[in-house]
Amino acid sequence: MSSKYGGYMGKVVQVDLATGEVSPYPWSDRERELYIGGKIMAAKILSDHLTGKEKPFSDQNLLVIATGPLTGTGAPSSSRFNISTLSPQTGLLASSNCGGNFGYYLKKAGYDALILRGQAREHTWLEIRNDKFIFHNADGLWGKKASETQAALSQLLTQDGAPDKSGKLCIGPAGENRVLYASIISNERISGRTGMGAIMGWMNLKAVTVTGNHVVRPYDPEGMLKWNRKWFHYLRTHPLTGEQLPRIGTAGLVSQMQMRKILATENFKHGQNESFEKVNGERLAEEFNVVNKGCLTCPIRCARTVALDGQEVKGPELETLGLLGGGIRNDNMELLLRWNYELDELGMDSISAAGTLAWAMEANEKGVWNCGLNFGDVGGISRLWEDIAHRRGIGDELANGSKRLSEKYGGKEFAIQSKGLELSAYEPRHAVGMGLGYAVSNRGGCHLNGGYLVILEGLGLNIDSQTPKAKADLTVMFQNLMEMISASGQCLFTSYAFFPGFLMSRPNAWYTQAVNKVLPHAGAAVRLLNRFPQLVHMHLSPVFHHTRGFQYATGMPMTFGKYMSIGNRGYTLERSVNCRFGVSAKDDTLPKRLTDELERPDEPRSRVPLDKMKPVYYAARGWDSNGIPTRSTLRRLKLKGGG
Amino acid sequence: MSYRITDKCRGCTLCAKNCPMKAITGTVKERHVIDPDRCVSCGLCGRLCAFGAIVDDRGMAAAKVPKDQWKKPRIDPALCAACSVCVENCPRECLAISDPKYHGDITMIALLRAPEDCIGCGICAARCPVEAISLV
């Protein structure tokens, strides 16, 4: 079942944990052309299985762990792998992307994807060694935290004295206890969003290790090498990927967000936090950061390490810094670093944990739910994380997330979630395109699946952040591009370099200002490109290296237009699966706080005009006014029968 | 992807003792076997075997090479981006990413941390995405 294309290993395997049966999953070159890999491939596999009646915690659900064709080829930042499933948090098809080394090793074992299903009869860890699948009892690992689990696995795998050359996935106590936003951990990197860890917990699957000795072969190794040299050099000299990200990480955005009034503060009541300087990326870099690190294969190296209790541990990303900083009125950086580590160790998504906590604090303040939690009252939070992970006391309730809590107690208008998934730290009332993205995103309130328009609305460029003009069309374009970058196995940060360096480093130059002025009026042109991507029948190589890189790696002919249209296919496919579960325009919402309350009473535009943008977005996508992809759209995207 | 041992093997155990992946098993004076799932094709067994009993993954007989002629990786600091692919793939774990030279330094590169452990297999050079590593 090997592939004629480079980059792929040519095998997909499915494992039924209930029966222990391991079997190949049919996946053809035609499907590789249409669905590439990663999250789009996973969406197709799930689309073929899900009818709209399945429940997340059931034998009918699948956990699809998929790599992209570029994973392991040497392309920059290509260790990413994707986990997709029917999410316990949203009840819909959701995906989560991770930079750990599991995907890299999965390919070394000879597989492009691993499909897990069923509930094991006992606590299990699965060892994969090329084509050998060994189920081990995991009673000795159950209850252990993430790093403890991985260290124990490492010890088990190296008993004979050979070095540990394996990729690992595991869950922490939160996953075991099915906290709805439990994460899956690989090394120190987290597949955090949408509760994938709870699915593994339901499966009784504590961990998966994979090792092998296959080699990933690009289609054109010579071309790939030459191109990689250019691409690495470009990323390392770009102001965002070669300077800002390695130096201060994503955390560096906190100060920019403060300036642009998009730093979520006190459960999204405000867009600015007056004590942001105590919990920003600059302070993290100067006082706490030990060294910057990177995922395997990445030249950008945006990860932080900090010292905690005498050991070097992973530092926080921007979302955690924002939401567990100003988001709950905490300005104690030391505590924040500790919580970030604890959440990773317990195996919970720090965004949803922080969002749920902020909701609870406001609910307590308003008398909606007297849980004893208060903004700024930060003692005892560490114990609260433990309680959530083990579902003890109020932790048992908090483990269900803000959507379910607000349905039970009231306070939906300030439950900052969409489709059940808590929003990231970008406050959208001064970045309304991001607001639209949060609302329509397939996996719920996620900035990345939402199109990340904040990059235009103040964090890279600086277009009018409050006009709805062109935002829908730009959102479609960015969502499609990011969908495809993920599917090919690369990190979304490689796309930062899409914005030429001179625009980023000179925000006040006339040409940068001109671009800022023109973009909101370019909606029609962007829509034309989205509708007829074949018009861009070329590579945009000086700034966008992905298409040529993809071509060298796989041998599949690629252009920028084709790249966008495959992204569009993936996004629409995910949507059409979600529509089977009843998703329509009514679910593409934001809490009233963001759409109806003004962030600043004196600024009438400081809210998200979602009603204005949504119809334009649906039209730009070729979905009907109720947000359902039309037959002709599905046919155009070669998804006939997929809807 | 695996090396093999032919019937020229005399069971001297030298390869089994040295294999970094512990992929070789066998008893003294009997033909040894390489576990194809463990072998990473580093070729150390072939370079040590005095009897020419090892064939590589293309079926070619491996030649004995004295230890002082084993090549070592040299890393071009201008090309290396500290992506860690070499570190991750080194079967002897003798490569590492350098420490920052000062607080806030972001110019780390890969380096041969333990040259005495290096077996000159060249896996680091073969996997480097930008060919920043040459064997000298």
HADDOCK unambig.tbl for C-alpha pairs under 7 A between the chains (distance, minus, plus):
assign (segid A and resid 74 and name CA) (segid B and resid 129 and name CA) 4.48 0.50 0.50
assign (segid A and resid 75 and name CA) (segid B and resid 129 and name CA) 6.91 0.50 0.50
assign (segid A and resid 129 and name CA) (segid B and resid 37 and name CA) 6.82 0.50 0.50
assign (segid A and resid 130 and name CA) (segid B and resid 37 and name CA) 6.35 0.50 0.50
assign (segid A and resid 160 and name CA) (segid B and resid 22 and name CA) 6.97 0.50 0.50
assign (segid A and resid 161 and name CA) (segid B and resid 22 and name CA) 6.99 0.50 0.50
assign (segid A and resid 162 and name CA) (segid B and resid 20 and name CA) 6.11 0.50 0.50
assign (segid A and resid 162 and name CA) (segid B and resid 21 and name CA) 4.74 0.50 0.50
assign (segid A and resid 162 and name CA) (segid B and resid 22 and name CA) 5.50 0.50 0.50
assign (segid A and resid 163 and name CA) (segid B and resid 21 and name CA) 6.69 0.50 0.50
assign (segid A and resid 212 and name CA) (segid B and resid 37 and name CA) 6.46 0.50 0.50
assign (segid A and resid 213 and name CA) (segid B and resid 1 and name CA) 6.51 0.50 0.50
assign (segid A and resid 213 and name CA) (segid B and resid 37 and name CA) 6.64 0.50 0.50
assign (segid A and resid 213 and name CA) (segid B and resid 38 and name CA) 6.90 0.50 0.50
assign (segid A and resid 213 and name CA) (segid B and resid 39 and name CA) 6.94 0.50 0.50
assign (segid A and resid 213 and name CA) (segid B and resid 40 and name CA) 5.58 0.50 0.50
assign (segid A and resid 214 and name CA) (segid B and resid 1 and name CA) 6.34 0.50 0.50
assign (segid A and resid 225 and name CA) (segid B and resid 129 and name CA) 6.34 0.50 0.50
assign (segid A and resid 225 and name CA) (segid B and resid 130 and name CA) 5.78 0.50 0.50
assign (segid A and resid 228 and name CA) (segid B and resid 129 and name CA) 6.58 0.50 0.50
assign (segid A and resid 228 and name CA) (segid B and resid 130 and name CA) 5.98 0.50 0.50
assign (segid A and resid 229 and name CA) (segid B and resid 130 and name CA) 5.26 0.50 0.50
assign (segid A and resid 246 and name CA) (segid B and resid 106 and name CA) 6.49 0.50 0.50
assign (segid A and resid 247 and name CA) (segid B and resid 104 and name CA) 6.83 0.50 0.50
assign (segid A and resid 247 and name CA) (segid B and resid 106 and name CA) 6.56 0.50 0.50
assign (segid A and resid 291 and name CA) (segid B and resid 100 and name CA) 6.85 0.50 0.50
assign (segid A and resid 291 and name CA) (segid B and resid 104 and name CA) 7.00 0.50 0.50
assign (segid A and resid 292 and name CA) (segid B and resid 106 and name CA) 6.96 0.50 0.50
assign (segid A and resid 296 and name CA) (segid B and resid 83 and name CA) 5.94 0.50 0.50
assign (segid A and resid 296 and name CA) (segid B and resid 84 and name CA) 5.69 0.50 0.50
assign (segid A and resid 296 and name CA) (segid B and resid 85 and name CA) 6.25 0.50 0.50
assign (segid A and resid 297 and name CA) (segid B and resid 83 and name CA) 4.45 0.50 0.50
assign (segid A and resid 297 and name CA) (segid B and resid 84 and name CA) 6.08 0.50 0.50
assign (segid A and resid 297 and name CA) (segid B and resid 85 and name CA) 5.64 0.50 0.50
assign (segid A and resid 298 and name CA) (segid B and resid 83 and name CA) 4.77 0.50 0.50
assign (segid A and resid 299 and name CA) (segid B and resid 81 and name CA) 5.06 0.50 0.50
assign (segid A and resid 299 and name CA) (segid B and resid 82 and name CA) 6.29 0.50 0.50
assign (segid A and resid 299 and name CA) (segid B and resid 83 and name CA) 5.14 0.50 0.50
